[in-house]
C-alpha cells in the first residue's frame, strides 16, 4: 500500500502518490492570469498617453459621422436609402429598406439606429481600409499568410467580451473603445476572404497578363483584384454583420445606440424594450446584408457577361 509521499500548500493536506498520478495538476498552478495582468498593466502604464492621443481623431470622426446621420431629416434619409437600395439591389430590397427604417422610426428608435449605423459604417470603412490591403499582401505572400493566420484565428476565437477589458484600460469608456473592439472583431473575415479570393484566381490568368506586357502591379490591379472582387465583397458583407452583432456587446462599455436599448431592457427585465431593440438590429442587419449581397451578385453577373 502506498503511503503519504508529499505534502504541499499549508502543510495540512497530504497527497498520496496515486492521487498525484491521477491528478498531477494539483502540484502546480501556472500563474498565467497574473502574468497577463502584469503585462497589460505594464503596457497601459507606459502607452496609455499614446492611446489617449489616438482617441482624439477617432472621436472627432465618430462624432462627425453621427452628427451627419442624426442631422439628416428622416424623410430625406428614407429617400436616399430607397434610391441606393433600388440602384444596387432592385425594387424589392428598396421597399424593404424603406419599410425597415420607417418601422424603426415609428417605434421611437430612429436616433439610436442612426448612432448604431454611424458606428458600424465607420468601423466597416476602417476595416476595408486596412483589411483589404492586408488580405492582398497575404494573397501574394505565403510567408505573410502563415504569419497572419494564427493572429486571425486568435482574434476570431477569443470571446468578444474579452476585448472590452484592454480597450477600456487604454481608451476609457464610450464610443472610441467600442469602435476599436468592433474593428478587432469585424476585421478577420475581410482579410481571410480577400486572401482566399486572390488565391482562387487561376495561375494561368496572371501568366497571360504577364505575356501581354502587364507589370506585376498592373496584373494585380487590373486582373487579380477584379476576379477576386466577389470574394472581397463577401468579406465586406461578413464584416458588416459582425460589426452589427458587436454593437450589442459594446453597449456594456457605455456605447450608445440600439445595443444600449437592449442592455437597458435586459437590466430592467423589460422584455418589450429589449425585443424592440433586438428586432431593430436584426432588420438593419438584413437590410445591409441584402444590399451588399446584391452588390456582390452584380459584380459576378457583370464579370460573366463580360
C-alpha positions as CSV (number, residue, x, y, z in Angstrom):
1,X,0.0,0.0,0.0
2,X,1.3,3.4,-1.0
3,X,1.7,5.8,1.9
4,X,1.8,9.6,2.0
5,X,4.7,10.8,0.0
6,X,4.3,14.5,-0.4
7,X,2.7,17.5,1.3
8,X,2.2,21.0,-0.1
9,X,0.3,24.2,0.3
10,X,-0.3,24.9,4.0
11,X,1.0,21.5,5.0
12,X,-2.4,20.4,6.3
13,X,-3.3,18.2,3.3
14,X,-1.2,15.2,2.4
15,X,-1.4,13.6,-1.1
16,X,-0.6,10.1,-1.9
17,X,1.5,9.1,-5.0
18,X,-1.7,7.6,-6.5
19,X,-3.6,10.9,-6.1
20,X,-0.8,12.8,-7.7
21,X,-0.6,10.3,-10.6
22,X,-4.4,10.7,-11.2
23,X,-4.4,14.4,-10.9
24,X,-0.9,15.9,-11.5
25,X,-2.3,19.4,-12.0
26,X,-2.7,19.8,-8.2
27,X,1.1,20.1,-7.8
28,X,1.4,23.4,-9.5
29,X,-0.8,26.1,-10.9
30,X,0.7,28.2,-13.7
31,X,0.0,31.8,-12.8
32,X,-0.8,32.8,-16.4
33,X,-3.6,35.2,-15.4
34,X,-1.1,37.1,-13.1
35,X,1.4,37.2,-15.9
36,X,-1.1,38.6,-18.4
37,X,-2.4,41.1,-15.9
38,X,1.1,42.3,-15.1
39,X,1.9,42.6,-18.8
40,X,-1.3,44.6,-19.6
41,X,-0.6,46.8,-16.6
42,X,2.9,47.5,-17.8
43,X,1.7,48.2,-21.3
44,X,-1.1,50.5,-20.1
45,X,1.2,52.4,-17.7
46,X,3.7,53.1,-20.5
47,X,1.5,53.6,-23.5
48,X,-1.8,54.9,-22.2
49,X,-1.0,58.6,-23.1
50,X,-0.3,57.5,-26.7
51,X,-3.7,55.7,-27.0
52,X,-5.4,58.7,-25.4
53,X,-3.9,60.8,-28.2
54,X,-5.2,58.3,-30.8
55,X,-8.6,58.6,-29.2
56,X,-9.0,62.2,-30.2
57,X,-9.1,62.0,-34.0
58,X,-11.3,58.8,-33.8
59,X,-13.7,60.6,-31.5
60,X,-13.9,63.5,-33.9
61,X,-14.6,61.2,-36.8
62,X,-17.3,59.3,-35.0
63,X,-18.9,62.4,-33.7
64,X,-18.9,63.9,-37.2
65,X,-20.5,60.9,-38.9
66,X,-23.0,60.5,-36.1
67,X,-24.0,64.2,-36.3
68,X,-24.3,63.9,-40.1
69,X,-26.7,60.9,-39.9
70,X,-28.7,62.2,-37.0
71,X,-28.9,65.7,-38.6
72,X,-30.4,64.3,-41.9
73,X,-34.2,64.7,-41.9
74,X,-35.8,61.2,-41.7
75,X,-37.8,61.7,-44.9
76,X,-34.6,62.6,-46.9
77,X,-32.7,59.7,-45.3
78,X,-35.5,57.3,-46.3
79,X,-35.5,58.6,-49.9
80,X,-31.7,58.2,-50.1
81,X,-31.7,54.7,-48.6
82,X,-34.5,53.7,-51.0
83,X,-32.7,55.1,-54.1
84,X,-29.4,53.4,-53.1
85,X,-31.1,50.1,-52.4
86,X,-33.0,50.3,-55.7
87,X,-29.9,51.1,-57.6
88,X,-27.9,48.2,-56.1
89,X,-30.4,45.5,-55.3
90,X,-33.7,46.4,-57.1
91,X,-37.2,47.4,-56.1
92,X,-37.8,44.5,-53.6
93,X,-34.9,45.4,-51.4
94,X,-35.6,49.1,-51.8
95,X,-39.1,48.7,-50.5
96,X,-37.9,46.5,-47.6
97,X,-35.2,49.1,-46.7
98,X,-37.7,51.9,-46.6
99,X,-40.2,49.8,-44.6
100,X,-37.4,48.8,-42.2
101,X,-36.3,52.4,-41.5
102,X,-39.9,53.6,-41.3
103,X,-40.7,50.9,-38.7
104,X,-37.6,51.8,-36.7
105,X,-38.7,55.4,-36.7
106,X,-42.2,54.8,-35.6
107,X,-41.2,52.7,-32.6
108,X,-39.1,55.6,-31.4
109,X,-35.6,54.2,-32.2
110,X,-34.6,56.5,-35.1
111,X,-31.8,58.3,-33.3
112,X,-30.3,55.2,-31.6
113,X,-30.4,53.5,-35.0
114,X,-28.5,56.4,-36.6
115,X,-25.9,56.2,-33.8
116,X,-25.5,52.4,-34.4
117,X,-25.3,53.0,-38.1
118,X,-22.6,55.6,-37.7
119,X,-20.5,53.3,-35.5
120,X,-21.0,50.3,-37.8
121,X,-20.3,52.2,-41.1
122,X,-17.2,53.9,-39.6
123,X,-15.9,50.6,-38.3
124,X,-16.6,48.9,-41.7
125,X,-14.9,51.7,-43.6
126,X,-11.8,51.3,-41.3
127,X,-11.8,47.6,-41.8
128,X,-12.0,48.0,-45.6
129,X,-9.1,50.5,-45.5
130,X,-6.7,48.2,-43.6
131,X,-8.3,44.7,-44.2
132,X,-8.3,44.6,-48.0
133,X,-4.6,45.6,-48.3
134,X,-3.6,43.1,-45.6
135,X,-5.6,40.4,-47.4
136,X,-3.9,41.3,-50.8
137,X,-0.5,41.1,-49.3
138,X,-1.4,37.7,-47.7
139,X,-2.7,36.5,-51.1
140,X,0.6,37.4,-52.6
141,X,2.9,36.1,-49.9
142,X,2.8,32.6,-48.4
143,X,5.1,33.7,-45.6
144,X,3.0,36.6,-44.6
145,X,-0.2,34.4,-44.7
146,X,1.5,31.9,-42.4
147,X,2.3,34.7,-40.0
148,X,-1.2,36.4,-40.1
149,X,-3.4,33.3,-40.0
150,X,-2.6,32.5,-36.3
151,X,-3.4,36.1,-35.4
152,X,-6.7,35.9,-37.2
153,X,-7.5,32.6,-35.5
154,X,-6.9,34.2,-32.1
155,X,-9.0,37.3,-33.0
156,X,-11.9,35.1,-34.1
157,X,-11.9,32.5,-31.4
158,X,-11.5,34.8,-28.3
159,X,-14.8,35.6,-26.7
160,X,-15.9,39.1,-27.7
161,X,-16.3,40.2,-24.2
162,X,-12.5,39.7,-23.6
163,X,-11.7,42.7,-25.9
164,X,-13.6,45.1,-23.7
165,X,-11.1,44.9,-20.8
166,X,-8.0,46.1,-22.6
167,X,-9.7,48.7,-24.8
168,X,-11.3,50.2,-21.7
169,X,-8.0,50.3,-19.9
170,X,-6.3,52.0,-22.8
171,X,-9.1,54.3,-24.1
172,X,-11.6,54.6,-21.3
173,X,-15.3,54.0,-21.9
174,X,-17.5,55.4,-24.7
175,X,-17.7,55.2,-28.4
176,X,-14.0,55.1,-29.2
177,X,-13.2,51.8,-27.3
178,X,-16.4,50.4,-28.7
179,X,-15.2,51.3,-32.2
180,X,-11.8,49.7,-31.6
181,X,-13.4,46.5,-30.2
182,X,-15.8,46.4,-33.2
183,X,-12.9,46.7,-35.7
184,X,-11.0,43.9,-34.0
185,X,-14.0,41.5,-34.2
186,X,-15.1,42.5,-37.7
187,X,-11.7,42.6,-39.4
188,X,-10.7,38.9,-39.7
189,X,-13.4,37.7,-42.2
190,X,-12.5,40.5,-44.7
191,X,-8.8,39.6,-44.6
192,X,-9.5,35.9,-44.9
193,X,-11.9,36.3,-47.8
194,X,-9.7,38.8,-49.7
195,X,-6.8,36.4,-49.3
196,X,-8.9,33.5,-50.4
197,X,-10.3,35.3,-53.5
198,X,-6.8,36.2,-54.7
199,X,-5.6,32.6,-54.2
200,X,-8.5,31.2,-56.2
201,X,-7.6,33.1,-59.3
202,X,-6.2,30.6,-61.8
203,X,-2.4,31.0,-62.2
204,X,-2.7,30.9,-66.0
205,X,-4.6,34.3,-65.8
206,X,-1.6,36.0,-64.3
207,X,0.8,34.4,-66.7
208,X,-1.4,35.5,-69.7
209,X,-1.4,39.1,-68.3
210,X,2.4,39.0,-68.0
211,X,2.7,37.7,-71.5
212,X,0.7,40.7,-72.7
213,X,3.2,43.0,-71.1
214,X,1.5,44.0,-67.9
215,X,3.7,44.6,-64.9
216,X,3.1,42.8,-61.6
217,X,1.3,45.8,-60.1
218,X,-0.9,46.2,-63.2
219,X,-1.7,42.5,-63.2
220,X,-2.8,42.7,-59.6
221,X,-4.9,45.8,-60.1
222,X,-6.4,45.0,-63.5
223,X,-6.7,41.2,-63.3
224,X,-6.5,39.6,-59.9
225,X,-8.5,42.1,-57.8
226,X,-11.4,42.3,-60.3
227,X,-11.6,38.4,-60.4
228,X,-11.4,38.3,-56.6
229,X,-14.0,41.0,-56.1
230,X,-17.0,38.6,-55.4
231,X,-15.0,37.1,-52.5
232,X,-13.9,40.6,-51.3
233,X,-17.5,41.8,-51.3
234,X,-18.5,38.6,-49.4
235,X,-15.9,39.6,-46.8
236,X,-17.3,43.1,-46.6
237,X,-20.8,41.6,-46.1
238,X,-19.5,39.4,-43.2
239,X,-17.7,42.4,-41.7
240,X,-21.0,44.4,-41.6
241,X,-22.8,41.5,-40.0
242,X,-20.1,41.1,-37.3
243,X,-20.0,44.8,-36.6
244,X,-23.7,44.9,-36.1
245,X,-23.6,41.9,-33.8
246,X,-20.8,43.6,-31.8
247,X,-22.9,46.8,-31.3
248,X,-24.8,44.9,-28.6
249,X,-21.6,43.8,-26.8
250,X,-20.0,47.2,-26.7
251,X,-23.1,48.7,-25.0
252,X,-21.5,47.2,-21.9
253,X,-18.9,50.0,-22.0
254,X,-21.4,52.8,-22.4
255,X,-21.5,52.9,-26.2
256,X,-24.9,54.5,-27.2
257,X,-27.2,53.1,-29.8
258,X,-29.5,50.1,-30.3
259,X,-27.3,47.9,-28.2
260,X,-27.7,50.1,-25.2
261,X,-31.5,49.9,-25.6
262,X,-31.2,46.1,-25.5
263,X,-28.9,46.3,-22.5
264,X,-31.3,48.6,-20.6
265,X,-34.2,46.3,-21.4
266,X,-32.4,43.3,-20.1
267,X,-31.2,45.1,-17.0
268,X,-34.8,46.1,-16.1
269,X,-36.2,42.8,-17.2
270,X,-38.2,44.8,-19.7
271,X,-38.9,42.2,-22.4
272,X,-40.6,44.7,-24.7
273,X,-37.8,47.2,-24.8
274,X,-35.1,44.5,-25.3
275,X,-37.2,42.8,-28.0
276,X,-37.8,46.1,-29.9
277,X,-34.1,46.9,-29.8
278,X,-33.2,43.4,-31.0
279,X,-35.7,43.5,-33.8
280,X,-34.3,46.8,-35.0
281,X,-30.8,45.5,-35.1
282,X,-32.0,42.3,-36.9
283,X,-33.9,44.4,-39.5
284,X,-30.8,46.7,-40.1
285,X,-28.6,43.6,-40.4
286,X,-30.9,42.0,-43.0
287,X,-31.1,45.3,-45.0
288,X,-27.4,45.8,-45.1
289,X,-26.8,42.1,-45.8
290,X,-29.2,42.1,-48.8
291,X,-27.7,45.2,-50.3
292,X,-24.1,44.0,-50.0
293,X,-25.1,40.5,-51.3
294,X,-26.8,42.1,-54.3
295,X,-23.7,44.2,-54.9
296,X,-21.6,41.1,-55.0
297,X,-24.0,39.3,-57.3
298,X,-24.0,42.3,-59.6
299,X,-20.2,42.1,-59.8
300,X,-20.4,38.4,-60.7
301,X,-23.0,39.0,-63.3
302,X,-21.0,41.7,-65.0
303,X,-17.9,39.6,-64.9
304,X,-19.7,36.6,-66.5
305,X,-21.4,38.9,-69.1
306,X,-18.1,40.5,-70.0
